[in-house]
């Protein structure tokens, strides 16, 4: 009971950390759509394998991307998983470059059995993040230069309750009930830095909302031999009109930049709580994996999202459909309790290519990354320490756009405890 109470205390603390950590990002591309999407591949193990997930089912891995995977949890165990992400980003265009870094909690989740055929999982994950601070300067001959300072922060979080059901020997089905909530704040400040008396304009937008959506998943195992099998997996999320409220304020002012005092002159427009919605589109994913128990796991994924249907308070945005492909593998040299540590460790590698939903100046903003990972098993325990890193780039230098080169380091802990054994002696 003490373990359970402590676990729930940690859960609420980490939920608060997750919510408060949503602003830790510095990418101008997060200004578009709902920001930088994070999906559901937060497991450090799957991260090191390129982000494959739909065909992965493992009793030591919490995999919200396909809720059918929960059904393979051990019937007498409690699984807890959490992780920390650290980012280093270099942003550049043809004229200049800058660096940014941040660290944040990646996720917190746990899973446990309900019956032998029904397993469940609960957790909190980020859905999207917004964070940018951009200054656009226009030089005007014979007049003051004009600066437009754009800022944004916030994002969406998701709390899910997932259930996986084992139907027969090889088939699994699952569903995630997901509560999404969050707030985003955007501002635009136009001012004239060469004069303290020319009136500028500042607009503030704040949008907040909550709603539910559901993920559906299925997996099917094909036995190859006594120690090997192939898993086919698929998942689907339906389109949702996400209920939201938006506040808007536009005013004229002097100052308010470069540590100058802001002096508001007049209010141009004010809308405190406009009710509306934005659309979270449908998602379809499929994957396959080959597993040689205790030795190899090899897999591949494909995912597609219908962002062309995105609307924000009744207005269309210039977004395109997004898709992602990923391949990855894991190798354990010798999985026995008496083997040396380096033979019991698991080594991972993967890569992904993603067409994001952003298309600017007739250029798709694409993302490519290669990842590596390693698992350190703890002696006399099923608990593992997982490390992963990813090198990648997003965007392009063409047509005055930005390219982002990033390095991501992740640290995760998987704790497996046997909590549900019946007492043999009283």
PyMOL commands that set and color helices and strands:
alter all, ss='L'
color gray80, all
select helices_A, chain A and resi 2-23+28-31+44-47+67-72+307-309+341-344+398-400
alter helices_A, ss='H'
color red, helices_A
select strands_A, chain A and resi 36-37+78-92+97-113+118-138+146-167+171-191+200-225+228-237+240-254+263-280+283-292+296-305+311-312+315-316+322-332+346-360+363-377+384-395+403-417
alter strands_A, ss='S'
color yellow, strands_A
deselect
rebuild
show_as cartoon
